[in-house]
Amino acid sequence: MKILVIEDERELSKSICEYLGNEQFITETAYNFSSALEKISLYDYACIILDINLPDGSGLEILKEIKANNKADGVIIISAKNSLDDKIYGLKTGADDYLTKPFHLSELSARVFAIIRRKSFEGKNIITFDELQINLTEKQVFIKGKLSELTKKEYELLLYLVSNKNKVISKSAIAEHLWGDNMDLADNYDFIYTHIKNLRKKFLQHGAPDYINSVYGMGYKFSLPKP
């Protein structure tokens, strides 16, 4: 799942991204108010980690912009301010959580995971879709009861597809989700075809249907096969 880290302290931002990357999240960064506004206007994120004290503007204004545009992105405010008024104001404005600096990266990761689980998967740790079962805590995928070994990208792609089941997802949206800030390095969508093909192969190897439907000229839709 894709995370946006809006934090002007570059070392802290780097530490957050490295830690979340090891937890199989895809991270993007914004170091100031203007670049953060541009990213939230162009892309959707599973969760946004938002420092409210930015050098060229207030993170609370970014939060207001997110809510004004009815975006579903989860938001965790991180701030050096520990006043009750700031926390209440941030939460009332629409943040999902508030974490005071300094904090442990493991706690931040747990809170990110909790928000994504609540928003995208109805608060469940175990996601079931027909013959598939995904254990979000252990990051394991079972197909017809058998553990399937997925690569990191295959797992990220499957989660993205399941969280958007029955919706047509464009190739560009998949590419942006899997590559984040590095999407421009890809010359074409061959890497998407490869991951899709590998997922299909693993479904069929375990005796499950092919849930990934190609929608000509548009992208893919993850759904139950038609009878």
Backbone bond lengths (Angstrom), bond angles and torsions (degrees), N, CA, C in turn:
res aa  C-N    CA-C-N  psi(-1)  N-CA   C-N-CA  omega(-1)  CA-C   N-CA-C  phi
1 M - - - 1.465 - - 1.534 109.01 -
2 K 1.298 116.57 148.62 1.462 121.30 -171.21 1.521 111.83 -96.26
3 I 1.330 115.34 132.11 1.460 123.33 -176.99 1.532 109.21 -120.03
4 L 1.335 116.44 139.19 1.463 121.41 172.19 1.518 109.02 -107.98
5 V 1.323 116.53 124.80 1.463 121.98 178.22 1.527 108.31 -104.91
6 I 1.322 116.61 110.48 1.474 122.11 178.15 1.521 107.26 -102.67
7 E 1.310 116.04 99.56 1.469 122.10 -173.15 1.517 108.45 -155.83
8 D 1.354 116.85 125.17 1.457 119.95 -176.92 1.522 113.15 -83.08
9 E 1.338 118.40 -18.12 1.461 120.66 175.47 1.527 108.02 -78.01
10 R 1.310 116.70 104.06 1.464 121.02 -169.87 1.531 112.94 -64.99
11 E 1.304 117.59 -35.62 1.469 118.74 179.35 1.523 110.72 -67.25
12 L 1.319 116.48 -40.84 1.467 120.29 177.41 1.525 109.72 -65.50
13 S 1.329 116.39 -44.11 1.461 120.37 178.44 1.526 110.64 -58.59
14 K 1.328 116.40 -44.17 1.465 121.19 179.74 1.528 110.61 -62.54
15 S 1.325 116.98 -43.25 1.468 120.58 -180.00 1.520 111.46 -63.27
16 I 1.342 116.10 -42.78 1.463 120.78 178.80 1.527 110.00 -61.74
17 C 1.323 116.71 -46.61 1.466 121.11 -177.63 1.529 111.41 -64.56
18 E 1.316 116.63 -41.34 1.468 119.82 179.60 1.525 110.78 -64.92
19 Y 1.328 116.56 -42.49 1.459 119.85 -179.05 1.531 110.48 -66.18
20 L 1.322 116.95 -47.90 1.465 120.48 -178.86 1.528 111.32 -67.35
21 G 1.336 116.31 -31.61 1.457 119.98 175.98 1.512 111.31 -62.72
22 N 1.326 116.59 -39.06 1.468 120.90 176.99 1.521 112.18 -69.20
23 E 1.344 115.78 -18.77 1.471 121.11 176.82 1.538 110.76 -93.15
24 Q 1.322 115.86 13.72 1.472 123.72 176.99 1.524 113.95 71.15
25 F 1.326 117.33 23.60 1.451 120.42 169.66 1.528 108.55 -92.04
26 I 1.332 115.51 152.04 1.462 121.27 172.77 1.524 107.05 -99.84
27 T 1.317 117.15 128.86 1.464 119.61 -173.54 1.529 111.60 -118.17
28 E 1.328 114.53 143.82 1.452 122.91 169.84 1.530 107.20 -124.50
29 T 1.322 115.89 160.56 1.465 119.68 -176.20 1.524 111.49 -128.04
30 A 1.322 114.16 151.51 1.466 122.80 169.19 1.523 105.62 -141.21
31 Y 1.321 116.20 130.59 1.462 120.26 -174.38 1.519 113.23 -103.26
32 N 1.328 117.40 -4.83 1.456 119.60 -179.35 1.522 110.41 -149.51
33 F 1.300 115.69 173.36 1.456 123.40 -175.24 1.530 112.33 -62.01
34 S 1.322 116.64 -47.19 1.462 120.49 -174.63 1.519 112.54 -66.18
35 S 1.341 116.95 -44.34 1.467 118.81 179.66 1.524 111.05 -68.60
36 A 1.335 117.16 -32.83 1.461 120.79 177.09 1.524 110.46 -64.57
37 L 1.329 117.20 -44.80 1.469 120.80 178.18 1.525 111.20 -60.13
38 E 1.317 116.17 -40.74 1.460 119.99 -179.63 1.533 110.56 -63.68
39 K 1.321 117.16 -44.09 1.467 120.25 -178.16 1.523 111.98 -65.86
40 I 1.341 117.25 -43.64 1.469 117.68 -177.29 1.527 111.50 -70.56
41 S 1.343 116.26 -21.98 1.463 118.68 177.52 1.522 111.42 -78.60
42 L 1.331 116.96 -26.83 1.466 120.98 -175.81 1.526 113.43 -94.88
43 Y 1.348 117.10 -31.94 1.456 119.73 -169.68 1.529 111.63 -130.14
44 D 1.327 114.53 162.05 1.460 122.02 173.44 1.523 109.15 -108.71
45 Y 1.326 115.77 147.32 1.460 121.15 -178.46 1.522 110.32 -131.72
46 A 1.329 115.10 149.07 1.463 118.71 175.19 1.525 109.73 -67.54
47 C 1.334 116.03 -35.06 1.466 120.15 178.94 1.526 109.12 -156.27
48 I 1.330 115.69 144.62 1.464 122.51 176.65 1.522 108.49 -117.55
49 I 1.321 116.34 125.50 1.462 122.19 175.08 1.524 106.34 -97.32
50 L 1.319 116.12 116.74 1.470 121.11 -164.95 1.522 112.10 -123.34
51 D 1.331 115.31 114.90 1.469 121.01 170.57 1.530 107.52 -81.67
52 I 1.321 117.42 127.34 1.461 118.52 -176.54 1.526 112.62 -84.07
53 N 1.340 117.81 -10.21 1.464 120.73 -179.66 1.529 109.73 -107.19
54 L 1.317 116.46 84.47 1.459 121.76 -179.97 1.526 109.76 -100.74
55 P 1.336 117.92 154.43 1.468 119.57 -173.92 1.524 114.23 -67.18
56 D 1.335 117.45 -25.54 1.462 119.17 -175.77 1.519 113.33 -120.67
57 G 1.322 117.00 20.66 1.457 119.76 179.11 1.521 111.37 165.29
58 S 1.319 115.58 174.19 1.466 120.82 -178.33 1.523 110.87 -96.87
59 G 1.320 115.43 134.78 1.450 120.06 175.49 1.520 112.31 -62.50
60 L 1.323 116.95 -24.94 1.465 120.22 178.32 1.526 111.03 -65.92
61 E 1.340 117.07 -31.16 1.466 120.10 176.07 1.530 110.40 -68.67
62 I 1.332 116.14 -34.96 1.466 119.99 175.30 1.522 109.71 -64.89
63 L 1.328 115.97 -42.66 1.467 120.53 177.94 1.525 110.55 -59.99
64 K 1.325 116.56 -43.50 1.470 120.15 178.51 1.523 110.97 -61.70
65 E 1.329 116.44 -38.12 1.466 120.78 179.35 1.524 110.80 -65.93
66 I 1.314 116.34 -40.45 1.471 120.88 177.82 1.520 110.17 -59.23
67 K 1.322 116.01 -46.53 1.465 120.38 -177.10 1.522 111.79 -73.20
68 A 1.332 117.12 -34.59 1.466 120.37 179.73 1.519 111.56 -64.58
69 N 1.342 116.02 -28.67 1.461 120.62 179.99 1.531 112.15 -95.42
70 N 1.351 115.74 11.10 1.467 121.73 176.26 1.522 113.26 55.51
71 K 1.320 116.67 34.82 1.457 120.53 177.77 1.527 109.53 -78.42
72 A 1.328 114.85 145.35 1.466 120.09 -175.12 1.532 112.68 -92.80
73 D 1.333 117.62 2.66 1.465 120.95 -178.46 1.526 111.07 -56.28
74 G 1.327 116.53 132.92 1.457 120.04 172.25 1.522 109.83 -71.27
75 V 1.326 117.61 149.73 1.468 120.85 -177.75 1.524 110.19 -133.94
76 I 1.332 115.21 127.19 1.463 121.73 171.05 1.523 107.87 -114.51
77 I 1.304 116.97 119.21 1.460 121.11 175.17 1.529 108.78 -81.63
78 I 1.336 116.02 132.21 1.467 120.58 170.32 1.521 106.45 -118.46
79 S 1.327 115.77 132.96 1.458 118.85 -174.61 1.517 110.87 -154.30
80 A 1.328 115.06 149.45 1.456 120.20 174.00 1.521 110.69 -76.26
81 K 1.341 116.43 -15.36 1.460 121.16 179.05 1.527 110.44 -78.58
82 N 1.317 116.30 130.21 1.457 120.23 -177.41 1.527 111.60 -116.69
83 S 1.337 116.85 20.89 1.459 118.60 -177.74 1.522 110.47 -79.20
84 L 1.313 114.99 145.60 1.461 120.44 179.83 1.520 110.69 -62.00
85 D 1.328 117.21 -37.41 1.466 120.67 -178.66 1.526 111.16 -61.91
86 D 1.345 116.38 -41.80 1.459 119.98 179.37 1.526 110.72 -63.81
87 K 1.323 116.03 -42.48 1.467 119.40 -179.70 1.523 110.51 -63.33
88 I 1.327 116.02 -47.05 1.463 119.98 -178.55 1.526 110.42 -62.35
89 Y 1.337 116.09 -43.41 1.465 119.58 -179.25 1.531 110.67 -62.89
90 G 1.327 116.64 -44.59 1.465 120.78 -179.85 1.518 111.92 -61.70
91 L 1.334 116.43 -43.85 1.462 120.45 -179.56 1.522 111.39 -69.08
92 K 1.334 116.44 -39.05 1.466 119.27 178.56 1.526 111.40 -68.12
93 T 1.316 116.75 -29.69 1.454 120.30 179.36 1.525 111.31 -71.89
94 G 1.319 116.38 -21.09 1.462 119.00 175.38 1.513 116.09 133.50
95 A 1.348 118.14 2.05 1.465 119.35 177.09 1.522 110.27 -67.18
96 D 1.325 115.83 149.86 1.467 121.00 178.15 1.526 111.83 -88.44
97 D 1.323 116.52 -22.98 1.463 119.87 -178.19 1.526 108.55 -159.68
98 Y 1.333 115.80 165.55 1.464 122.01 -177.14 1.528 107.05 -142.90
99 L 1.309 116.23 125.22 1.460 120.88 -177.80 1.521 108.87 -128.00
100 T 1.321 115.94 128.52 1.463 121.67 -176.83 1.526 110.91 -90.67
101 K 1.327 116.02 134.39 1.465 121.59 174.36 1.527 109.49 -73.79
102 P 1.329 118.37 146.85 1.471 126.42 -8.74 1.526 111.01 -77.94
103 F 1.321 116.15 155.66 1.463 120.43 -179.47 1.524 108.80 -139.35
104 H 1.316 115.21 162.23 1.461 120.54 175.65 1.523 108.79 -83.20
105 L 1.320 117.47 135.42 1.458 120.98 -179.86 1.530 111.69 -61.58
106 S 1.315 116.28 -31.56 1.467 119.66 178.41 1.525 110.66 -64.27
107 E 1.341 117.15 -36.26 1.464 119.93 177.82 1.521 110.43 -69.93
108 L 1.336 117.12 -41.83 1.457 120.28 177.69 1.529 110.21 -59.60
109 S 1.321 116.51 -44.83 1.463 120.69 179.90 1.525 111.08 -61.05
110 A 1.325 116.48 -42.09 1.463 120.45 -180.00 1.525 111.03 -63.42
111 R 1.325 116.55 -38.41 1.471 120.22 179.66 1.529 111.31 -71.09
112 V 1.322 116.69 -37.71 1.466 120.47 175.35 1.526 109.80 -60.68
113 F 1.325 115.18 -47.89 1.462 120.64 -179.62 1.527 110.93 -60.20
114 A 1.325 116.90 -41.61 1.466 120.89 -178.67 1.534 110.96 -63.47
115 I 1.338 116.54 -40.62 1.474 120.31 179.61 1.524 110.78 -66.53
116 I 1.338 116.97 -44.32 1.462 120.37 179.77 1.527 110.30 -63.72
117 R 1.320 116.22 -43.30 1.468 120.21 179.55 1.526 110.49 -60.56
118 R 1.318 116.65 -41.09 1.463 120.58 -178.46 1.524 111.82 -71.20
119 K 1.330 117.20 -42.58 1.461 120.59 -174.88 1.523 113.23 -80.13
120 S 1.321 116.98 -38.97 1.458 119.86 -173.61 1.522 114.02 -99.27
121 F 1.342 116.70 -23.84 1.462 118.93 -172.41 1.526 112.94 -131.48
122 E 1.331 115.70 27.66 1.470 122.22 173.81 1.529 112.92 55.71
123 G 1.330 116.37 31.02 1.456 121.24 176.58 1.513 115.00 77.69
124 K 1.327 117.62 8.89 1.469 120.96 -175.58 1.521 111.73 -90.43
125 N 1.325 115.94 147.91 1.463 121.47 172.27 1.521 111.26 -91.16
126 I 1.326 116.47 -26.58 1.455 122.34 179.67 1.534 108.18 -112.72
127 I 1.312 116.63 119.78 1.462 122.04 -179.93 1.522 108.12 -105.06
128 T 1.317 116.91 126.90 1.460 121.62 179.42 1.522 110.13 -117.32
129 F 1.315 115.53 130.58 1.458 121.48 175.06 1.523 107.40 -138.84
130 D 1.314 116.13 104.39 1.459 121.86 -178.97 1.542 109.72 53.18
131 E 1.335 118.30 -115.13 1.469 121.30 -177.65 1.524 112.81 -89.56
132 L 1.334 116.97 4.19 1.464 120.61 -179.16 1.524 110.98 -101.83
133 Q 1.320 115.30 145.10 1.457 121.03 172.29 1.523 107.59 -138.98
134 I 1.343 115.37 125.83 1.462 120.41 -178.41 1.520 108.53 -116.35
135 N 1.324 116.28 122.84 1.455 122.29 176.02 1.526 107.22 -94.38
136 L 1.336 116.04 104.91 1.468 120.16 -175.32 1.520 111.86 -67.49
137 T 1.327 117.06 -33.81 1.465 120.44 -178.43 1.518 111.44 -68.09
138 E 1.337 115.93 -46.41 1.469 120.70 -177.25 1.530 112.33 -90.45
139 K 1.347 116.00 -7.86 1.468 121.28 -177.68 1.524 110.80 57.03
140 Q 1.319 114.97 47.41 1.459 121.60 -179.99 1.523 109.94 -119.61
141 V 1.330 115.38 146.62 1.460 121.84 179.24 1.526 108.98 -121.16
142 F 1.318 115.81 127.71 1.458 121.71 177.08 1.526 108.18 -113.66
143 I 1.331 115.49 131.83 1.460 121.78 177.31 1.524 107.57 -117.25
144 K 1.310 116.53 116.46 1.467 123.07 -174.72 1.530 110.60 52.40
145 G 1.330 114.80 41.29 1.455 121.53 175.40 1.515 115.45 83.00
146 K 1.332 118.23 -3.23 1.460 121.30 -178.46 1.527 109.72 -108.00
147 L 1.326 115.07 135.91 1.467 120.57 179.57 1.521 109.51 -65.45
148 S 1.327 116.07 129.71 1.462 121.45 178.04 1.522 108.89 -111.64
149 E 1.318 115.73 130.61 1.465 120.97 -179.93 1.520 109.22 -84.47
150 L 1.328 116.05 108.11 1.465 121.90 178.26 1.519 109.73 -107.79
151 T 1.326 115.74 145.83 1.461 119.21 172.29 1.523 108.75 -71.22
152 K 1.321 116.45 169.03 1.466 120.71 179.89 1.521 110.67 -59.00
153 K 1.329 117.53 -45.21 1.466 120.69 -178.86 1.519 111.42 -67.49
154 E 1.333 117.37 -37.84 1.464 120.30 178.02 1.524 110.41 -64.06
155 Y 1.325 115.99 -40.79 1.468 120.06 178.39 1.528 110.32 -64.79
156 E 1.319 117.30 -44.98 1.469 121.01 179.26 1.525 110.71 -61.74
157 L 1.330 116.51 -41.49 1.460 120.93 179.63 1.527 110.66 -65.67
158 L 1.325 117.18 -43.80 1.463 120.22 179.85 1.525 110.93 -62.30
159 L 1.323 117.82 -44.12 1.466 120.81 178.01 1.524 110.92 -60.03
160 Y 1.328 115.74 -42.35 1.472 120.23 -179.78 1.523 110.81 -63.91
161 L 1.313 116.39 -42.22 1.460 120.57 179.52 1.524 111.39 -66.44
162 V 1.337 116.58 -44.07 1.465 120.29 -178.70 1.528 110.72 -65.75
163 S 1.326 117.14 -39.52 1.462 120.27 -179.43 1.532 111.76 -69.97
164 N 1.334 116.38 -14.76 1.472 121.45 177.86 1.529 110.82 -120.90
165 K 1.319 116.04 31.08 1.468 120.05 -176.29 1.530 110.84 -57.58
166 N 1.323 113.63 146.56 1.472 123.11 179.79 1.531 113.53 68.03
167 K 1.329 116.47 12.43 1.459 120.90 175.88 1.526 109.27 -116.28
168 V 1.314 116.80 145.24 1.463 120.12 174.37 1.522 108.29 -80.57
169 I 1.335 116.25 125.52 1.464 121.75 -179.48 1.516 108.41 -114.90
170 S 1.308 116.68 127.84 1.460 120.79 -178.16 1.527 111.06 -71.88
171 K 1.325 115.17 157.25 1.466 119.94 176.96 1.529 110.46 -62.78
172 S 1.327 116.78 -36.54 1.470 119.37 -179.53 1.528 110.86 -66.29
173 A 1.344 117.97 -36.59 1.461 121.02 177.88 1.523 110.64 -66.09
174 I 1.334 116.11 -40.17 1.471 119.97 178.01 1.524 110.20 -65.55
175 A 1.332 115.68 -44.00 1.462 119.74 -179.99 1.526 111.08 -61.27
176 E 1.320 116.37 -44.45 1.469 120.70 -179.06 1.511 110.19 -65.89
177 H 1.353 117.05 -35.95 1.458 120.59 179.88 1.530 110.88 -68.67
178 L 1.321 117.39 -42.23 1.462 120.67 -175.91 1.515 113.41 -78.74
179 W 1.334 117.41 -29.69 1.454 120.65 -175.13 1.514 114.04 -108.41
180 G 1.340 117.86 -21.18 1.454 119.65 179.33 1.514 112.29 57.70
181 D 1.323 116.70 -131.94 1.466 121.99 -176.88 1.528 113.28 -61.91
182 N 1.352 117.10 -19.12 1.462 120.46 -177.66 1.521 112.91 -93.23
183 M 1.322 117.67 10.24 1.459 120.76 -176.16 1.526 112.17 -59.03
184 D 1.331 117.09 -35.40 1.465 120.59 -176.72 1.534 112.32 -65.79
185 L 1.344 116.30 -14.49 1.458 119.48 179.45 1.526 111.42 -75.80
186 A 1.319 116.69 -16.30 1.457 120.72 -179.53 1.522 109.87 -85.43
187 D 1.338 116.26 126.26 1.461 120.27 -178.98 1.527 111.70 -78.06
188 N 1.321 117.41 -27.39 1.463 121.37 -178.18 1.526 108.65 -153.31
189 Y 1.323 115.19 -171.17 1.460 119.65 -176.82 1.522 112.40 -100.58
190 D 1.327 118.06 21.39 1.461 120.03 -178.30 1.523 111.99 -59.26
191 F 1.330 116.93 -34.83 1.462 119.46 -178.53 1.527 111.08 -66.80
192 I 1.338 117.59 -29.93 1.467 120.25 176.03 1.521 109.89 -67.38
193 Y 1.348 115.82 -46.80 1.457 119.64 179.49 1.528 110.42 -57.21
194 T 1.327 116.31 -39.85 1.467 120.36 -178.93 1.523 110.88 -63.47
195 H 1.340 117.57 -47.24 1.466 120.54 -179.51 1.529 111.46 -66.13
196 I 1.327 116.93 -40.24 1.462 120.81 177.97 1.530 109.76 -61.85
197 K 1.317 116.17 -46.06 1.471 120.99 -179.73 1.526 111.15 -60.97
198 N 1.341 116.57 -41.47 1.458 120.00 -179.09 1.526 111.92 -67.74
199 L 1.341 116.77 -39.33 1.462 119.42 176.77 1.524 111.06 -63.56
200 R 1.330 116.12 -45.98 1.465 119.97 178.27 1.525 110.98 -57.48
201 K 1.306 115.60 -43.33 1.464 121.05 -179.18 1.521 110.83 -60.31
202 K 1.323 116.94 -41.55 1.468 120.57 -178.72 1.524 111.18 -71.46
203 F 1.347 117.72 -35.84 1.463 119.63 174.12 1.529 110.00 -57.83
204 L 1.324 115.46 -50.54 1.469 120.74 -174.81 1.523 111.68 -69.07
205 Q 1.338 117.18 -35.93 1.464 120.33 178.75 1.526 111.74 -60.23
206 H 1.326 116.61 -33.11 1.462 121.16 -179.42 1.530 112.50 -93.47
207 G 1.317 116.86 6.52 1.457 120.15 176.55 1.508 115.50 83.02
208 A 1.337 117.25 15.34 1.470 121.25 178.31 1.529 109.08 -95.33
209 P 1.326 117.51 161.10 1.470 120.06 176.96 1.527 111.09 -71.32
210 D 1.314 114.73 167.89 1.460 120.88 172.06 1.529 107.77 -86.36
211 Y 1.329 116.15 109.32 1.459 120.77 -176.04 1.533 112.63 -87.59
212 I 1.334 117.32 -8.20 1.457 120.80 -173.83 1.523 109.48 -97.94
213 N 1.312 115.99 109.62 1.452 121.61 -178.33 1.522 110.27 -100.36
214 S 1.321 116.45 127.39 1.456 121.01 175.44 1.521 109.36 -78.49
215 V 1.318 115.63 129.95 1.464 121.07 177.53 1.516 106.56 -110.74
216 Y 1.331 116.22 108.47 1.463 121.70 -170.74 1.538 111.80 -54.50
217 G 1.325 114.28 128.52 1.456 120.77 176.33 1.509 114.99 76.19
218 M 1.356 117.64 0.26 1.464 120.30 -175.71 1.528 112.82 -126.24
219 G 1.319 117.52 -51.04 1.456 119.34 -177.58 1.519 111.43 156.97
220 Y 1.335 115.36 -129.09 1.459 120.58 -175.57 1.534 110.48 -136.66
221 K 1.333 114.09 152.38 1.461 119.70 174.67 1.518 108.41 -131.49
222 F 1.335 115.75 127.79 1.467 121.93 179.55 1.526 107.88 -94.41
223 S 1.330 116.49 113.18 1.455 120.55 -175.27 1.521 110.79 -159.07
224 L 1.311 116.17 167.84 1.458 120.81 175.31 1.521 109.44 -66.85
225 P 1.328 116.58 140.16 1.469 118.05 178.51 1.524 111.12 -65.63
226 K 1.322 115.64 148.49 1.459 119.56 179.46 1.521 109.96 -70.31
227 P 1.342 117.62 140.19 1.471 120.36 -179.77 1.530 111.17 -66.36
